[in-house]
Each structure stands twice: as C-alpha cells, then as structure tokens.
Amino acid sequence: MFEMLDRPIARTFLIDGRDMDDADRPLPWLLPLYYTPLAPGQEQQRILIISSPTWVRETIHDLHARRFANVNDWSSLLPGANPGEVVSILTRRRQRR
C-alpha cells in the first residue's frame, strides 16, 4: 500500500556536498526530485542527464531509439547548476529481486 502525501517533498542537494554552518553555506542546488514513498519490496533508480538542452534532448531520443526508455518517461528540462546547463531525470521503480 502506498502512503499518500498532501504534496510532493522536494529534496535539497548542496553543490559541494559538505555540511557547513548556515552562515558559510552556499546557496543549495535544488533539484525537484519529488519523493513518493516506495511500496514494500520496491526499489527505485534515477538516471540523470546533465548538459546543454540540445545534447540532453538528443540523448533522450537516442536512448528511445535504442528502446532504453520512452521519451515521455523523462522529466522536463530543469535548470542545471551551471549557466546554459539543464538536467533531465528518468525514474524507474521495480520489485526487489
């Protein structure tokens, strides 16, 4: 049974991964990785493509042509940490083996 939440939970990731005092902490890099609790016995995999918008789209279409993942299974292009960079995320779930 899935646990239902009123709204998705966004996770925050620091750019350098270090835990620092709030005064010294750089602005966090926010990725909208919405968390929906896993059902018992499920596991989750996330694949990220990070590059220019053109290259990300080309890679997604190439992976679709190779029958790796449907184009519609990827997230929309999200701003990356660097200027001119975007991120797209593929999330898959399956029963643990």
PyMOL commands that set and color helices and strands:
alter all, ss='L'
color gray80, all
select helices_A, chain A and resi 53-65+71-73
alter helices_A, ss='H'
color red, helices_A
select strands_A, chain A and resi 9-13+29-35+42-51+78-79+86-95
alter strands_A, ss='S'
color yellow, strands_A
deselect
rebuild
show_as cartoon
